[in-house]
Amino acid sequence: MRTNDLFKFIRARHCIYLMKEAGNRKPWTGDPILQQYRFCNVYRELDAVTKWIRENWREPNAKNDNLWFAMCIARLFNNSKTLEAIGYPVLKNGYEVLITPYMAHVVRETDKIKARGETVFNPAYIVSTNGVAMDKVLYLMDRVLLPAWSNRQHIAPKEGDTLEVAAKKLIKSPGFAGFMAGQVIADLKYAPVLEKAEDWWTFAVSGPGSRRGLNRVLGFPITARIGESLWHKKLLILQAEINPLMEEQGYEKLHAQDLQNCLCEFDKYERVRLEEGRPKQRYQGV
């Protein structure tokens, strides 16, 4: 396995974060690929959007019964400016979401964002209308979030759930395929409802990038298809190899969802290095 190559990338990316946080001047790295293109942080909790969600939505409402729904909204838009505009989906007096007025409010606020020529969605996640010819915001309100709210008794996570169980319940709701459900759970795992889940360190759901990334580490063709169960077993083997290297450097261990994310970013890096393609987002790191 190319464990060392993956770890070199992880270390280089995290060093950029540490240099930036320490107030050092650019460039924070001599690697031209890391200078020019945007890569997520090694630890998901350090990424800018996740930090905003944590500080403004998740932690202030950690014990709110509707936190799961708020995290669904947060990750579908995945844009802190949009989330700030639409606001957390709970009335100020603490009563349950009044879903129709709130959705109308979301449409109004996102229309204002569009009118200013600004971006409503973060391009990091692929959120589509699945071939339905309608505005994406309206699609999410009508075809994704309304059904989720209506079915909340069956899909909302409960204390005692494992992360796997919580994800499987959410996957049953339209618009939350495995990867997106995993992203919502990655936020909720830090809240009281799931923070004691027995699979907190080991749960992860693959996405296209992390599947390619793991294939690269394993030495498989990047398009090789392996089942989710085998992918997860290989991920945990890799986790057991990477975390001692992390601790040797004085870094915190990676839970499986952080490692899944690192594999996605490693795939992006390798695509550039091998001249197979380019990431969507540039970064002024020079």
ABEGO torsion letter per residue (X at the ends): XAAAAAAAAAAAAAAAAAAAAAGBBOBABABAAAAABBBBBABAAABAAAAAAAAAAAAAAAABAAAAAAAAAAAAAGBAAAAAAAEBBBBAAGBBBBAAAAAAAAAAAAAAAAAAGBBABBAABBBBAGGBBBBAAAAAAAAAAAAAAAAAAAABBBBGBBAAAAAAAAAABBGBBAAAAAAAAAAAAABAAAAABAAAAABBBBBAAAAAAAAAAAGBBAABBBBAAAAAAAAAAAAAAAAAAAAAAGBBBBBAAAAAAAAAAAAAAAAAAAGAEBBABBBBAX
